[in-house]
Amino acid sequence: MIPLLAWALTGCSVNCGDGGWCHVDGGKYMAVLPDDADALGRMPVVVMAHGYGGSAQGYVDNEQVTESFSEAGVLLLLPEGRLGGWNVVPNIDQGRDEATFMTNIVDDAAARWRLDEGRVTIAGSSAGAALAWTVACEAPGRFSSVAPISGVFWRPLPDTCSGAPIHLRHVHGEDDNTWPATGGRSFGRNYTQGGVSESFDLWRAHAGCTDDEEVVTDGPLTCRRWLGCDVEVWSCRHDAGHGRRTGWVGRMTAWKAMVEE
């Protein structure tokens, strides 16, 4: 069964569940509720940011994704970027504070549905992953974990992150040519992709990790899990290129459930 689509247009006659957008200060989002949402009690949440040129509607139209989140009992919130992207490139201001926007989305959803507010993940793919890293660094207070895919910080990276660290599970392809794991790919004079290692150096310092680690195999993923951290910090690789691997929703939601117990 296709999950119940819950879209809302605040301030108009179209209510959540009737086919509209959810409008908040700064922008809009869509939501996909599990089929049995009324029977679930308080639901865990994933805020999933699309890649550059993508859209919230693109995720909604992907039944494999929506059904997987629904089967996991997760409320999926899908923010809409501006001009197909996100305002997270350092030294460039495109007019929206994305950390505030993402927080507004969770606050709005909490007023509409029964959320488990201790189990809210910020996630994203490619440019949406850069958004997820940035929000987790700048405004972690509304989120319990971050799960980016195929993208990290833009350069220059922040010197430090604010607030308490949250759980992190990053996934990247060894053969990713769109956002290479080493970073360094530039777009014009102002956009340069950061690398996975430097991003984790920042996060490991933020989370108080030691240099000790263990290797965890998770399906097609080989993950480095650092020890001694204040939170779980995982860097996972697969042997393919840019984007998600089959079964990524199940592996991500299983990890989310584990670290948020």
Secondary structure, 3 states (H helix, E strand, C coil): CCCEEECCCCCCCCCCCCCCCEEECCEEEEEEECCCHHHHCCEEEEEEECCCCCCHHHHHCCHHHHHHHHHCCCEEEEECCECCECCCCCCCCCCCCHHHHHHHHHHHHHHHCCEEEEEEEEEEECHHHHHHHHHHHHCHHHCCEEEEECCCCEECCCCCCCCCCCEEEEEEECCCCCCCCCCCCEECCCEEECCHHHHHHHHHHHHCCCCCEEEEEECCEEEEEECCCCCCEEEEEECCCCCCCCCHHHHHHHHHHHHCC
